[in-house]
Amino acid sequence: MKLFKTMALTLVCLLLGIVVAWQYNSVNANLVLAQYEKKNLSQLVEELLLERENNEKLKTRIEELQQEVAALKDDENMDMKYVEDLKKSVLMARVMAGLETVKGTGLVITVESGGQIRVRASHIQELLNELKASDVQAISVNDERIVATSEVREAGDYIMINGRQLVPPYTIKAIGDPDKMERSLNLMGGVLAKYQVYEFNVGLEKNENVVIPGVRDDGTVIRTDKLTPVVP
Amino acid sequence: MIPILGLIAGLIIGIFLPFHIPQAYSNYAAVAILAALDSVLGGFSASLDGKFHIKVFLAGFFGNSLLAALLAFIGDRLGIQLYLAAVFAFGNRIFINFGNIRRKLLKLDELR
């Protein structure tokens, strides 16, 4: 019985010891925790303020950058437009110079000797001159484009245009007002009347879609090496 | 002597067990510990008197602890610091019991 009592007392003491130790631990831990939490709270408030400030700064930075992006986009658009305009004006200049293949309504005239008289350069020249007088916009002879510096001259049995020998039949394509051109060609005592006298076989055809190739651009027809632009 | 060894063993076990009482129950546990301490001292005193009853002792130990904790809990709920009553009562009794123990031990020495 004595042993039993001692054992009971010992067990109770053991239990008491455990609980006391737990309590001690928990008080310590809670103290530390409370301190930590308190410290953290003030720190967190500070950090929060700091982060808010940062946030504001970053927001303004974002706005700045967005404005920059918008400005750059505007610039890019301007540049694109500028490039487009440049491309257009370059194309127009090339069309004016006769470097581009063009199409439009006009006349297709074929001239061939009737056997009596050879078609000479002067005949073609006369025809071209008449066409030019009636506001033609683009001419080619056997697909050889007539530009400002194109020569039309005799070379034995052939005609030379742009340094190329052309053989009959000659096909003259002209873009312009077809009726006007036809009228001026058919004038009494005009070019076609002369051709009739020479007994040339002449074909005259109005066409909605005359295609005239550009002059060859290898520096043999249009030369600019002696030219210096004088800008006023 | 053996109960004191038990107490020390309990302290060591408690410290090394990875558990601690949540802060919310810390107060109640403290009052319960006070009650338990009183019960143990009472038991020791009674055993020196030769009037130690194991059932009374165990009932007192657990009953007092629970009652003290309950009292503290109710006090918290009602807004009265009832745990002070437990602290006062058990503190008082601890000293009374300790006085008894002291007297008995000293008398025993005298008898020798």
Interface residues (C-beta under 8 A of the other chain):
Chain A: F4 K5 T6 A8 L9 T10 L11 V12 C13 L14 L15 L16 G17 I18 V19 V20 A21 W22 Q23 Y24 N25 S26 V27 A29 N30 L33 A34
Chain B: I2 P3 I4 L5 G6 L7 I8 A9 G10 L11 I12 I13 G14 I15 L17 F19 H20 I21 P22 Q23 S26 A29 A30 A32 I33 A36 L37 S39 V40 G43 F44 S47 F52 I54 F57 L58 F61
